[in-house]
Amino acid sequence: MRRLVRVTECQKADAQLERERLAERLREVAARCEDQQQMRQRLEMEARGYRKDSEDSRRVKLQLDKRALALADEVAALRDTHRDEVSDMIGHIQAPPLTHSPKPGLAAELREIRAQMEGYTGTDLGPAEEWFRSRAAALGQAAQTNSEALQRSRQ
């Protein structure tokens, strides 16, 4: 009978140790599960942020593309206007010359008209084209920066 009591006590002690070991294992699994849940939530928040950044950069790129097209249209219109004005001036310059008149006032007026015409031929669209090129380069750089940021955020 004593032997049976000792065996029962040993079994009880073994069962108690097994229960404690299982309880510890349960705590470890629960802690790991909690860590994974927190990590998943953090990753989901980061993914939402990346999606928002991606959408924002796409919108900015579309706006910059629209602005670039508008500037290209404006440059084309300015180029056409410049071409028309140059054609008009060349037509005026190639007009048959006036015969020299002995009136002194007429010579002064002709000099004034000539000075005005030379002033017109001195202006061109160089500054406007240079401004457009710089704006187009800046817009291209901004689009490149946004696409690089988008690529980095995807990585």
Secondary structure, DSSP 4 states (H G I P E B T S, - for coil): -HHHHHHHHHHHHHHHHHHHHHHHHHHHHHHHHHHHHHHHHHHHHHHHHHHHHHHHHHHHHHHHHHHHHHHHHHHHHHHHHHHHHHHHHHHHHTSPPPPP-S-HHHHHHHHHHHHHHHHHHH--SHHHHHHHHHHHHHHHHHHHHHHHHHHHHH-
